[in-house]
Amino acid sequence: MKRYRSIALALLALDVAASIVVFNLVTYLRQIPFWGHGIVTPLLAPAFVIVLAIYLIDGYKARTDMLSADYASQHAIALLSAMVVTLIITYVFIPEGYPLQSSRLVIVLSFLTLIPATLIYRRLIHLRVLASREVQSIIFLGSRSSCEEFRAECQEMGITQRVIFSVVDSSSARPLPGGTEADLQPFALMLERLKNRQLSVEAIILRETAGELAPEVSRQLVDLYFAGVPTYTLELFHQIYWRKIPLYRLNQTWLFQEGFQIAREPFFDRLKRISDIVFSIFGLLLGAPVVALAGLAVWLEDRGPVFFTQTRVGKNHAPFRVFKLRTMRTAPGEGNRYTQPGDARITRVGRFLRAARLDELPQLWNVLRGDMSLIGPRAEWDRLVEEYERQIPCYHFRHLVKPGITGWAQVNYHYGASLEDTLRKLEFDCYYIRHFSFMLDAAIILKTIHIMLFGKGR
């Protein structure tokens, strides 16, 4: 863990140094005399914006796959967003005389240079870490049934790291379904391997059922924890590694735990509402030509209605009419409640609009009206909500906040087309409700831009 913190600090220092060096180099090549022999202090502001943008996409976390194409695109989007913020701060909020105001081109060229530069040394460091890192495992300690559940969860989340399942009761150490003898091992054996340094462990995960642990096992876990082995409850592991709330932890008293600032502090709610109004007006003005052209294309394809409206459920279970560009053919009857891959009901224009998420633009009117927020859980059809609330305990928790055009579940999980998908998305929605912050909102915006640019909508 100390090594990972050192790598994060090294990346942060490299980002600040690269920002200062690149800005001064571009200025020198552009022959801007105003800067003289170079500056440092005025460049701390753009460096801070760069660090913040990279932090929002987990660019300082050791678990982030910095070799992937997804990360590369998110990295570029983050720095381009930082460039826009820097330009706004420099020319709107800072008084005249600030050195960066001498040339907009210097800011643009510097950021365009920093995108590949910061990505290159990230990849080199990541490759070096992968080459030198000892293969570490995650140990899950629980009952046989909880091991089976966590194994299925790891498969669902696509975890590639080795997970060793351990039980306190040696009589339960039988192969898991579809597994091998090595899949499920007694905790005593795991402890012995740890003491003999035969096993390198990243973390121990403990199912929150203290009654299953004997005092001796609890003492051994405490010893391992003080010896430097990170130990998490299963709920904490979900929140730190997967950034969601496991459904088994939801009950009628869950809302009374720590967190939930947006539900308990009116200040956050008002500030979020002000930002929704400002950005929805801005978005409607910029998006009006796009909506007009897209609406014309929708009408020309089949001469049907341009807009689609439907009753959705909002904050505190209040119903409202949502507005979207129509992407499906009009037909009598209800049809399938979910959109399936390759759904024949989707028009050719609609397929493009869905991929680019442009069909969502009219919902900015719902945001301006106060029915929705820019960011929040997906606004669900009232008929589906009735069904979900009958089948899913605590589903109504997501109505604690306004639904959003985009949200934490939308950027982390694919389109929900079943009850099982709804359960998985509820885990992300509950994480957002509990851990709301404007930093998290900013991260969602960056991820949403990435999805829109690379056509991952449906």
LUMVEX-821607 format. One record per atom (N, C-alpha, C): residue in three letters; x, y, z. Coordinates in steps of 0.1 Angstrom, whole numbers, plus 2048, in hexadecimal, padded with zeros to 3 digits. Example, Ala and Ser with C-alpha at 12.3 -4.5 7.8 and 13.67 -1.06 7.14 Angstrom:
<sites>
ala8847C784Eala87B7D384Eala8847DF84Eser8807EA847ser8897F5847ser88180084F
</sites>
This chain:
<sites>
met8087F4800met800800800met80980D800lys81480C808lys81D818808lys82381A7FAarg82580F7F3arg82B8107E6arg8218177DCtyr8148137DEtyr80A8197D5tyr8098287D8arg80A82C7E5arg80983A7E8arg8158427E2ser82183B7E3ser82D8417DDser82B8447CEile82583A7C7ile82383B7B9ile8198467B6ala80F8477BEala8058527BCala80B8607BEleu8138617C9leu81A86E7CBleu8248717C0ala82B8677BBala8348697B0ala82D86E7A3leu8228687A0leu81A86C795leu81587A797leu81087D7A3leu80C88B7A5leu8178957A3ala8238927A9ala82E89B7A7ala83289C798leu832891791leu835892783leu82B89A77Basp81E89977Fasp8148A1778asp8168B077Aval81A8B4786val81C8C2789val8298C7782ala8338BF783ala8408C377Cala83E8C376Dala8378BA767ala8348B9759ala82C8C6754ser8238CA75Cser81B8D6759ser8238E2758ile82C8E4762ile8348EF763ile83E8EF757val8448E4755val84F8E374Aval8488E573Cval83D8DE73Aval8368DF72Dval8328ED72Aphe82B8F4733phe827902731phe83290B72Easn83D90A736asn849912733asn84F90F726leu850902722leu8568FE715leu84E904709val84090270Aval838907700val8399166FEthr83A91D70Athr83B92C70Athr848930703tyr853928706tyr86092B700tyr8609296F1leu85A91E6EDleu85991C6DEleu8509266D7arg84692B6DEarg83D9356D9arg8439436DAgln84E9446E1gln8559516E2gln84D95C6E8ile8469586F4ile83E9626FBile848969705pro84A976702pro85497D70Apro84F981718phe84298171Aphe83C985727phe84197C733trp84496F730trp84796673Atrp85696773Fgly85E96E737gly86C97073Bgly87396373Ahis87995F746his881953747his87994774Dgly86C94874Cgly86493D751gly85D94075Eile852939760ile84B93B76Dile84792E773val84492E780val840922787val83392478Ethr83292E797thr8279307A0thr81A932799pro81993A78Epro80C93C787pro80792F781leu81092577Eleu80C918778leu80790E782leu80791178Fleu802908799leu7F3907797ala7EC911793ala7DE911791ala7DA906786pro7DF90777Apro7DC8FD770pro7E18EF774ala7EC8EF77Bala7F18E2780ala7E78DB78Aphe7E18E4792phe7D78DF79Cphe7CB8D9794val7C78E178Aval7BB8DC782val7BE8CF77Bile7CA8CD776ile7CF8C176File7CE8B5779val7D48B7785val7D58AD78Fval7C68A9793leu7BE8B3795leu7B08B0799leu7A98A878Eala7AA8AC782ala7A48A4777ala7A9896776ile7B6894778ile7BB886777ile7B687E783tyr7B588578Ftyr7B187E79Btyr7A2879799leu79A881792leu78C87D790leu78A871788ile79486D77File793861777ile79C85677Dasp7A085778Aasp7A884E791asp7B584C78Bgly7BB857786gly7C8856780gly7D485578Atyr7D1855797tyr7DB8537A1tyr7D98467A9lys7D083D7A4lys7CE8317ABlys7D58257A5ala7DB81D7ADala7E38127A8ala7DB8087A1arg7CE8077A5arg7C57FD79Earg7C0801791thr7C280D78Dthr7BE812780thr7C680C775asp7C080676Basp7C780175Fasp7CB80C756met7D7811757met7DB81D74Fmet7E0819741leu7DF80C73Eleu7E3807731leu7D7806728ser7CB80772Dser7BF804726ser7BC81171Dala7B580E712ala7B0818709ala7A6821710asp79D81B719asp793823720asp79A82D729tyr7A5829730tyr7AB833738tyr7B283E730ala7B883A725ala7BE84471Cala7B484F718ser7A884A714ser79E85470Fser79985D71Bgln797856727gln79385E732gln79E868736his7AA864735his7B586D738his7B587972Fala7B3877722ala7B3882719ala7A788B71Bile79B88571Eile79088D721ile79289672Eala798890738ala79A897745ala7A38A3742leu7AE8A173Aleu7B78AD738leu7B18B772Fleu7A98B3725leu7A28BD71Dleu7988C5725ser7918BE72Fser7888C5738ser7908CE741ala79C8CA745ala7A48D374Eala7A88DF746met7AB8DD739met7AF8E9730met7A38F372Fval7978EE72Eval78B8F772Dval78A8FF73Aval78B8F8745val78A8FE752val795908754thr7A1905750thr7AC90E751thr7AA91B749leu7A591973Dleu7A2925734leu79792E73Bile78D927740ile78292F747ile787937753ile78F93075Bile795936767ile79E942763thr7A693F759thr7B0949755thr7AA956750tyr7A0954747tyr79B960740tyr78E966746val78895F74Fval77B963755val77D968763phe78496076Bphe78496377Aphe79196A77File79C969777ile7A896F77Cile7AA97C776pro7AE98777Epro7B0994779pro7BC99576Fglu7BC99F767glu7C79A175Dglu7D49A1764gly7DE99D75Cgly7EC99D761gly7F198F764tyr7E8985764tyr7EC977766tyr7F497275Apro80096C75Cpro808969750pro801960746leu7F995774Aleu7F294E740leu7E9955737gln7E596173Agln7DC969731gln7E396E725ser7F096C724ser7F8971719ser7F596A70Cser7F195D70Dser7EE955701ser7E5949704arg7D99496FDarg7D093E6FEarg7D69316F8leu7DE9346EDleu7E49296E5leu7EE9216EEval7F59286F7val7FE9226FFval7F7918709ile7EC91C70Eile7E4913717ile7DF90670Fval7DA909703val7D58FE6FBval7E08F46F7leu7EB8F96F2leu7F68F16EDleu7FC8E96F9ser7FD8F0705ser8038E9710ser7FA8DE715phe7ED8DF715phe7E58D4719phe7E58C970Fleu7E58CC702leu7E68C26F8leu7F38BA6F9thr7FE8C16FDthr80B8BA6FFthr80A8B170Cleu8048B6716leu8038AF723leu7FB8A2722ile7F28A1719ile7E9895718ile7F2889715pro7FA88970Apro80387D708pro80E87C712ala813887716ala81F88771Fala81B88072Cthr810885733thr80C87F740thr80887073Eleu80286D732leu7FE85F730leu80985672Eile81485B727ile81F852724ile82784E731tyr82A85873Atyr831853746tyr82884C750arg81B84D74Farg812845756arg813837752arg812835745arg81382773Farg820821742leu82B828741leu838823744leu83981E753ile83482775Cile83582376Aile82C81776Dhis820817767his81780C769his81D7FF764leu8247FF758leu82A7F3753leu8357EE75Darg83D7F8762arg8477F476Carg8427EE778val8377F477Dval8307EF789val82B7E0787leu8257DE77Bleu8207D1778leu82B7C7777ala8367CB771ala8427C276Fala8487BE77Dser8487C7786ser84F7C5793ser8467C079Earg8397C279Carg82F7BF7A7arg82E7B07A9glu82E7AC7B5glu82C79F7B9glu81D79C7B7val81A7907B2val80B78D7B0val80578C7BEgln7FB7957C0gln7F47957CDgln7E67907CCser7E278A7D6ser7D47847D6ser7CB78C7E0ile7BE78A7DEile7B578F7E8ile7AF7827EFile7AE7837FCile7A8778804ile79A77C808phe791774806phe78377680Aphe78076C815leu77C771821leu77A76982Dleu76B769830gly76475E830gly75675E833gly751750833ser74474F833ser73D741832ser73E73C824arg73B72F822arg73B72A815arg73273180Bser726734811ser71C73A808ser720748804ser72675080Eser72B75D80Aser73675D801cys73F752801cys7497517F7cys74474F7E9glu7397477E9glu7337447DCglu72D7517D6glu7277597DFglu7217667DAglu72C7707D6phe7377707DDphe74177A7D9phe7487757CDarg74A7687CBarg7507637BEarg7477677B2ala73A7667B3ala73176B7A9ala73277A7A7glu7347817B1glu7357907B0glu7427947A9cys74D78D7ACcys75A78F7A5cys75978D796gln752782793gln75077F785gln74778A77Eglu73D78F785glu73479A780glu73C7A677Emet7457AA787met74D7B6786met7597B577Dgly75C7A9779gly7687A7770gly7757A8777ile7767A4783ile7837A578Bile78C79B785thr79979F782thr7A379677Dthr7AD791787gln7AD798792gln7B679579Dgln7B37877A3arg7BD7807A8arg7BA7737AEarg7B37757BCval7A876E7BEval7A176F7CBval7A17617D1ile7A67607DDile7A67547E5ile79A7547EFphe79274A7EFphe7877497F7phe78A740803ser78874580Fser78C73F81Bser78073E825val77F73382Cval774731836val77B72D843val77473184Eval77972D85Bval77771F85Easp76B71985Aasp76870B85Casp76E703851ser7786FB855ser77F6F384Bser7766E9844ser76B6E584Aser7626DB844ser75B6E1838ser75B6EF837ser7546F582Cser75E6F7820ala76B6F4822ala7756F6817ala7746EC80Carg7686EC805arg7666E37F9arg7676EC7EDpro7696E77E1pro76A6EF7D5pro75D6F77D3leu75E7037CFleu75270B7CBleu74D7067BEpro7407087BBpro73A7037AEpro7437087A2gly7476FF79Agly74F70278Egly75D705791gly76270379Egly76F7077A2gly7786FA7A4thr7836FD7ACthr78C6F27AFthr78E6F17BEglu7966E77C2glu7996E67D0glu79F6F27D6ala7A76F97CEala7AF7057D3ala7A67117D5asp7997107D0asp79171C7D1asp78D7207DFleu78B7167E8leu7857197F5leu78E7127FFgln795719808gln79F714811gln79C71881Fpro7A0710829pro79E714837pro7A672083Aphe7A1729843phe7A8735847phe7B673284Eala7B6727855ala7C272385Cala7CE721852leu7CA71A847leu7D571883Cleu7D9726836met7D072F834met7D373C82Emet7DC743838leu7D9742845leu7E174984Fleu7EF744850glu7F073784Eglu7FE73184Eglu806735842arg7FF735837arg80673A82Barg80B74882Cleu802751832leu80675F834leu81276083Dlys812759848lys81D759852lys82A75584Casn82974B843asn83574583Casn83974D830arg83275882Darg835760821arg833759814gln82A74F814gln828747808gln81D74E7FFleu817758805leu80B75E7FEleu80C76D800ser80B7747F5ser80B7837F5ser7FD7887F3val7F97907FDval7EB7947FEval7E97A37FDglu7E07A77F4glu7DD7B57F3glu7D37B97FEala7C97B1801ala7BF7B480Bala7B87A880File7B27A881Bile7A979E820ile79B7A4821ile79279D81Cile7847A281Cile77C799826leu7757A082Fleu76E799839leu75F79C838arg757791837arg749792837arg744797844glu73B7A1844glu7367A7851glu72D79F858thr73279485Ethr72A78B866thr733786872ala73478F87Cala73E78D887ala73B78088Egly72E77B88Egly72A76F895gly731763890glu736763883glu73C75887Dglu74A756881leu750761887leu75F76188Aleu76175D898ala76A75389Aala76E7508A8ala77775A8ADpro77875C8BApro7817668C0pro78F7658BBglu7947588B9glu7A27568B5glu7A475B8A7val79A75989Eval79B75E890val79B76D890ser792773898ser792782899ser79F78789Darg7A67818A7arg7B37858ACarg7BD7848A1gln7BD779899gln7C677888Egln7C4782883leu7B8785881leu7B5790877leu7BB79D87Bval7B97A0888val7BE7AD88Eval7CD7AD88Dasp7D47A2890asp7E37A188Easp7E77A4880leu7E079E876leu7E37A0868leu7E27AF865tyr7D77B586Atyr7D47C3867tyr7DF7CC86Cphe7E47C9878phe7EE7D187Ephe7FC7CE878ala7FD7C2871ala8097BF86Aala8097C585Cgly7FF7CD859gly7FF7D484Cgly7F77CE841val7EF7C3844val7E77BD839val7D97C5839pro7D67CC82Fpro7C97D382Epro7BD7C982Fthr7B47CD838thr7A87C483Athr79C7CD839tyr7927C8831tyr7867D082Ftyr77A7C7832thr7707CE837thr7637C7836thr75E7C6828leu7557BD825leu7517BB817leu74A7C8812glu7427CF81Aglu73C7DB816glu7467E6813leu7517E781Bleu75B7F1819leu7637EE80Cphe7657E0809phe76C7DC7FDphe7647E07F1his7577DE7F1his74E7E37E6his7507F27E4gln7507F97EEgln7508087EDgln75E80D7E8ile7698077EDile77680B7E9ile77B8067DBtyr7787F97D9tyr77D7F37CCtyr7737F57C1trp7667F37C3trp75C7F37B9trp7538007BAarg7548077C4arg74D8147C6arg73E8127C4lys7398087CClys72A8067CDlys7278007DAile71A8007DDile7157FA7EAile70F7ED7E8pro7147E27EEpro70E7D57ECpro7007D47F1leu6F87CE7E9leu6EA7CD7ECleu6E67C77FAtyr6EF7BD7FEtyr6EC7B680Atyr6ED7BF816arg6F37CB815arg6F47D4820arg6E87DE821leu6E07DE817leu6D47E7817leu6C97E2820asn6C57EA829asn6B97E7831asn6B27F5834gln6A87F483Cgln6A080083Fgln6A780A848thr6B280684Ethr6BA80F857thr6C7814850trp6C980F843trp6D681383Dtrp6D782283Bleu6CC829838leu6CD837836leu6D183F842phe6D183984Ephe6D484185Aphe6E384085Dgln6EB83A855gln6F9839857gln700846853glu70D846854glu715852850glu713855841gly71586183Egly714865830gly70786C82Cphe70386A820phe6F787081Aphe6F687F81Cgln701886819gln70189581Agln6F689B812ile6F4896806ile6EA89D7FDile6DC89C803ala6D989180Aala6CC890810ala6CA89781Darg6D589A824arg6D48A0831arg6D88AE832glu6E08B3828glu6E58C1828glu6DE8C981Dpro6D58D2820pro6CE8DA816pro6D88E280Ephe6E38E6814phe6ED8EE80Cphe6F18E7800phe6F58DA801phe6F98D37F5phe6EE8D27EAasp6E28D07EFasp6D78CF7E6asp6D58DC7DEarg6D68E77E5arg6D48F47DFarg6DF8F77D5leu6EC8F47D9leu6F78F67D0leu6F68EE7C4lys6F28E17C5lys6F08D97BAlys6E58DE7B1arg6DA8E37B6arg6CF8E97AEarg6D48F57A6ile6DC8FD7ADile6E19097A5ile6EA90579Aser6F38FB79Cser6FB8F6791ser6F38F0786asp6E88E878Aasp6DF8E2780asp6D98ED777ile6D48F877Dile6CE903775ile6D890976Cval6E490C771val6EE913768val6F290A75Cphe6F58FD75Fphe6FA8F5755phe6EF8F074Bser6E28EF750ser6D78EB747ser6D48F673Eile6D4903742ile6D290E739ile6DD90F72Fphe6EA90D733phe6F590D72Aphe6F4901720gly6F08F6725gly6EF8EA71Cgly6E38EB712leu6D88F1717leu6CD8F370Eleu6D18FD703leu6D8908706leu6DC9116FCleu6E590B6F2leu6EF9046F7leu6F98FD6EEleu6F38F26E6gly6EA8EA6EDgly6E58DE6E7gly6D98E16DEala6D38ED6DEala6C78EF6D6ala6C98EC6C7pro6D48F06C0pro6D68EC6B2pro6D78DD6B0val6DE8D66BAval6DF8C86B9val6D18C16BAval6C98C66C4val6BC8C06C5val6B38C36B9ala6B58CE6B3ala6AD8D26A7ala6B08C969Cleu6BD8C7699leu6C28BE68Eleu6BE8B0691ala6C08AB69Dala6BD89D6A1ala6AE89B69Fgly6A68A56A4gly6988A46A3gly6938A3695leu6998AB68Cleu6968AA67Eleu69989D678ala6A489767Cala6A888A677ala69E87F67Cval69A880688val69087768Eval683878686trp67F884683trp67288567Ctrp67388166Dleu67E883667leu68087F659leu680870657glu685869661glu68685B65Fglu67985465Easp66F857667asp663850666asp656859668arg659867668arg64E871669arg64786F677gly64D869681gly64786868Egly64A873697pro6468736A3pro64887E6ADpro65787F6AFval65B88B6B2val66A88E6B4val66D88B6C2phe66588E6CCphe66888B6DAphe66087F6DFphe6668796E9phe66186E6F1phe65E8736FFthr653871704thr650875712thr64B86971Agln64E868727gln64A85D72Fgln64A86173Dthr64185B745thr64185F754thr64C85775Barg65485F762arg65F85976Aarg65D85D778val665857781val66485978Fval670861794gly66D86C79Bgly67887579Fgly67B8757AElys68187F7B3lys6848807C2lys67787F7CAasn6788787D5asn66D8767DEasn6618707D8his6648687CDhis65A8607C6his6508697BEala6548757BBala64B87E7B3ala64C87B7A4pro64187979Epro64187678Fpro643882787phe64988177Bphe64A88C772phe64B886764arg64988F75Aarg64A88B74Carg65888E747val65F884742val66D88673Dval66C88872Ephe675890728phe67689371Aphe68388E714lys682886709lys68D881702lys68B8816F3leu6958816EBleu69387F6DDleu68F8716DAarg68586F6D2arg6808626CFarg68B85A6C7thr68E84E6CCthr6978456C5thr6918386C1met6848356C4met67E8296C0met67282C6B8arg66E8226B0arg6628236A8arg6558236B1thr64C82C6ADthr63F82C6B4thr6378206B0ala6318196BAala62A80D6B7ala61F80B6C2pro6138066BEpro6098046C9pro60E7F96D2gly6097FA6DFgly60C7F16E9gly6197F46F0glu61B7ED6FBglu6267F1704glu6347EB6FEgly6337DE6F9gly63F7D86F5gly6497D4700asn6557D06FDasn65F7CD707asn6627D970Farg6637D771Darg6667E3725arg6747E7725tyr67D7DE720tyr68B7E1720tyr6907E2711thr69A7EA70Fthr6A07EA702thr6AB7E0701gln6AA7D76F7gln6B47CC6F6gln6BF7D06ECpro6CB7C96ECpro6D57CC6E2pro6CF7C86D4gly6D17D16CAgly6CC7CF6BDgly6BD7D06BCasp6B67D76C6asp6A87D86C6asp6A27DD6B9ala6997D66B3ala6947DA6A6ala68B7E76A6arg6877EA6B2arg67F7F66B4arg6878036B3ile6948026B4ile69C80E6B4ile69E8126A5thr69C81F6A2thr69E824695thr6AD826692arg6B0828685arg6BE82A681arg6C4837688val6BC842687val6C084E68Eval6C084C69Dgly6B78456A2gly6B68426B0gly6C283B6B5arg6C78326ADarg6D382A6B1arg6DF8336B3phe6E183D6AAphe6EC8466ACphe6EA84F6B8leu6DD8546B9leu6DA85D6C5leu6DD8566D2arg6D984A6D3arg6DB8426DFarg6EA8406E2ala6F283D6D7ala70083A6D9ala7078476DEala7038526D8ala70A85F6DCala7038666E8arg6F885F6EDarg6F08656F8arg6EA8726F5leu6E88756E9leu6E28826E5leu6D38826E7asp6CD8766E8asp6BF8766EBasp6BB87B6F9glu6C687C701glu6C388170Fglu6C3890710leu6C7897706leu6C88A6707leu6BB8AD70Bpro6B08A9706pro6A38B070Apro6A18AF719gln6A78A5720gln6A58A472Egln6AB8B0736leu6B38B872Fleu6B88C4736leu6AC8CD739trp6A18CC732trp6958D4735trp68F8CF743asn6908C2745asn68C8BC751asn6958C075Dval6A18C275Aval6AB8C7764val6A88D5768leu6A58DD75Dleu6A28EB760leu6958ED768arg68B8E4765arg67F8E576Carg6808E077Bgly68A8D977Dgly68C8D378Bgly6888C578Dasp6838BF782asp67F8B1783asp68B8A7785met6968AB77Fmet6A28A377Fmet6AE8AB782ser6B98A5784ser6C68AB786ser6CF8A777Aleu6DA8AD778leu6E38A976Eleu6E989B771ile6EB89977Eile6F288C783ile6E988678Egly6E787978Dgly6DF872796gly6DB865791pro6D385D799pro6CF850794pro6C6852787arg6C584777Farg6BD848773arg6AE84A776ala6A785276Fala699854771ala69284876Bglu68B840773glu68583476Eglu67683676Btrp67182E762trp66382E75Etrp65A82B76Aasp64F83176Casp64782F779asp642821779arg63F81A76Earg63A80D76Earg645803773leu65280676Eleu65D7FD773leu6607FF781val65F80C786val66180F794val65880779Dglu64B807799glu6417FF7A1glu6467F07A2glu64B7EB797glu64F7DD797glu65B7DB7A0tyr6657E479Etyr6727E37A6tyr66F7E47B5glu6667ED7B9glu6647EF7C7glu65D7E37CDarg6567DC7C5arg6507CF7CAarg65A7C47CCgln6647C47C3gln66E7B97C3gln67B7BC7CAile67F7C97CBile68C7CD7D0ile68A7D57DDpro68E7CF7E8pro68E7D67F5pro6977E37F4cys6927EE7FAcys69A7FA7FBcys69D8017EDtyr6967FC7E2tyr6978037D5tyr6948117D6his68A8157DFhis6858237E0his69082C7E6phe69B8277EBphe6A682F7F0phe6AB8397E4arg6AB8347D8arg6B183C7CDarg6A88487CAhis69C8497D0his6948557CEhis69685F7D9leu6A185D7E0leu6A58677EAleu6AB8747E3val6B08727D7val6B587D7CFval6AE87E7C2lys6B18897BBlys6AB88B7ADlys6B28817A4pro6AA87C79Apro6B187478Fpro6B987D787gly6C287777Fgly6CB87F777gly6CC87A769ile6D1883760ile6D387F752ile6DE875751thr6E887775Athr6F386D75Bthr6F586B76Agly6FD86076Dgly6FF85D77Bgly70985277Dtrp70C84F78Atrp71684578Dtrp713838788ala706833789ala703826783ala703826774gln6FF83176Egln6FF83275Fgln70D831759val717836760val72583675Aval72D82A75Easn728822768asn72F81776Dasn728809769tyr71C80A764tyr7157FD761tyr70D7FF754his70D7F574Chis7067F673Fhis6F77F8741tyr6F07FA736tyr6E27FC737tyr6DB7F173Dgly6D27F4747gly6CB7E974Egly6BF7E4746ala6BF7D6743ala6B57D073Bala6AE7C4743ser6B07C4750ser6AA7B9758ser6A97BE766leu6A37B676Eleu6A27B877Dleu6B07B7783glu6B87AD77Eglu6C57AC783glu6CE7B8781asp6CD7BE774asp6D47CA771asp6D07D577Athr6C37D677Dthr6BE7E0786thr6C47DF794leu6C57D3799leu6CB7D17A6leu6DA7D57A6arg6E17D279Barg6EF7D779Barg6F07E679Alys6E87EC792lys6E87FB791lys6E480279Eleu6DB7FB7A6leu6D78017B3leu6E38027BCglu6ED7F87BBglu6F97F97C3glu7018057C1phe7028097B4phe7098157B0phe7018227B4asp6F48217B2asp6EC82D7B6asp6ED8307C5cys6ED8257CDcys6EE8277DCcys6FB82C7E0tyr7068287D8tyr71382E7DBtyr71383D7D8tyr70D8417CDtyr70C84F7CAtyr7058577D5ile6F98517D9ile6F18587E3ile6F985A7F0arg7008507F4arg708850801arg714859800his71B8587F4his72885F7F3his72886B7EAphe71C8717E9phe71B87D7E0phe7258887E3ser72B88D7D9ser7348987DAser73589F7CCphe7398AB7CBphe73B8B17BEphe7478AC7B7met7508A67BFmet75C89F7B8met7578937B1leu74E88B7B7leu74887F7B1leu7408837A5asp73888E7A6asp73189379Aasp73A89778Eala74589D792ala74F8A0787ala755894781ala75788A788ala75C87D783ala75287777Aile74587777Eile73A872775ile73987A768ile73B887768ile73B88F75Cile74688A752leu752889758leu75D88474Fleu75A877749lys75586D751lys75286074Clys747860742thr73D869744thr73286B73Athr73787072Dile74087A72Dile74687F721ile74D873719his75486B720his75B86071Ahis751856714ile74685371Aile73C84B715ile735851708met73385E709met72C8646FDmet7368646F1leu7428676F3leu74C8686E8leu74E85B6E2phe74E8506EAphe7518436E4phe74583A6E2gly7398416E2gly72D83A6DEgly72982E6E6lys72A82F6F3lys7278236FBlys719824701gly71082D6FCgly70382D701gly6FA8226FAarg6EE8216FFarg6E58176F9arg6D681B6FB
</sites>
